[in-house]
Amino acid sequence: MPDLPFGSEVDTPQPSAPDEAGSPYLRIAADLRAAITCGALNGGDHLPTVESLRGRYQVSAGTVARAFALLKNDGLIRVSRGKRATVEP
């Protein structure tokens, strides 16, 4: 598993279903969720850019967008077109 976006040392829960283990968007979402939970990212902080996450995980922009959508639906981040995603306060 890649390091958390800001180098935090947090154990990320393992997926419950075997098919989830290979889903890149779930890995990205889990890493960002862990960074938020442990306090490496706080309310109002910007998330890493889509481009930086694309490079780190070697995925498409759509995969990163899918991870962001999952976190947004969970109420953890705010995503607005043309602005960087931020952690909800």
C-alpha positions as CSV (number, residue, x, y, z in Angstrom):
1,M,0.0,0.0,0.0
2,P,1.4,3.5,-0.9
3,D,2.1,6.0,1.9
4,L,-0.6,8.3,3.0
5,P,-0.7,11.6,1.2
6,F,1.3,13.4,3.9
7,G,3.4,10.5,5.2
8,S,1.2,9.7,8.1
9,E,1.6,6.3,9.7
10,V,-2.0,4.9,10.1
11,D,-3.2,1.4,9.6
12,T,-5.9,1.5,6.9
13,P,-8.7,-1.0,7.4
14,Q,-8.5,-3.9,4.9
15,P,-11.4,-4.3,2.4
16,S,-13.9,-6.9,3.4
17,A,-14.5,-8.4,0.0
18,P,-11.7,-9.8,-2.2
19,D,-12.8,-7.8,-5.3
20,E,-12.4,-4.5,-3.4
21,A,-8.7,-5.1,-2.8
22,G,-7.9,-4.5,-6.5
23,S,-10.0,-1.3,-6.8
24,P,-7.7,1.7,-7.1
25,Y,-10.3,4.2,-6.2
26,L,-11.1,2.4,-3.0
27,R,-7.4,2.4,-2.0
28,I,-7.1,6.1,-2.7
29,A,-10.3,6.8,-0.7
30,A,-9.0,4.7,2.2
31,D,-5.7,6.4,2.3
32,L,-7.3,9.9,2.3
33,R,-9.9,8.8,4.8
34,A,-7.1,7.6,7.1
35,A,-5.2,10.9,6.7
36,I,-8.4,12.8,7.7
37,T,-9.2,10.4,10.6
38,C,-5.7,10.6,12.1
39,G,-5.5,14.4,11.8
40,A,-2.9,14.6,9.0
41,L,-5.6,16.5,7.1
42,N,-7.9,18.8,9.1
43,G,-11.1,20.7,8.3
44,G,-10.5,23.3,5.6
45,D,-7.2,21.7,4.4
46,H,-6.8,21.1,0.7
47,L,-6.5,17.5,-0.5
48,P,-3.7,16.6,-2.9
49,T,-4.4,17.6,-6.4
50,V,-5.9,15.2,-8.9
51,E,-2.7,15.3,-10.9
52,S,-0.5,14.5,-7.9
53,L,-2.8,11.6,-6.9
54,R,-2.8,10.4,-10.5
55,G,1.0,10.2,-10.5
56,R,1.2,8.6,-7.0
57,Y,-1.2,5.8,-7.8
58,Q,-0.7,5.6,-11.5
59,V,-4.4,5.9,-12.3
60,S,-6.6,8.1,-14.5
61,A,-8.3,11.3,-13.4
62,G,-11.6,9.5,-13.5
63,T,-10.4,7.0,-10.9
64,V,-9.3,9.9,-8.6
65,A,-12.7,11.6,-9.2
66,R,-14.4,8.4,-8.2
67,A,-12.5,8.3,-4.9
68,F,-13.3,11.9,-4.2
69,A,-17.0,11.2,-4.9
70,L,-17.0,8.4,-2.4
71,L,-15.4,10.7,0.3
72,K,-17.9,13.4,-0.6
73,N,-20.8,11.1,-0.2
74,D,-19.5,10.1,3.2
75,G,-19.4,13.8,4.2
76,L,-15.7,14.0,4.6
77,I,-14.7,16.3,1.8
78,R,-16.1,19.2,-0.3
79,V,-15.6,19.1,-4.0
80,S,-16.4,22.1,-6.3
81,R,-15.8,22.3,-10.0
82,G,-12.7,24.5,-10.7
83,K,-11.6,24.4,-7.0
84,R,-9.4,22.1,-5.1
85,A,-11.1,19.5,-2.9
86,T,-11.1,20.4,0.8
87,V,-11.7,18.5,4.0
88,E,-15.1,19.3,5.5
89,P,-14.8,21.3,8.7
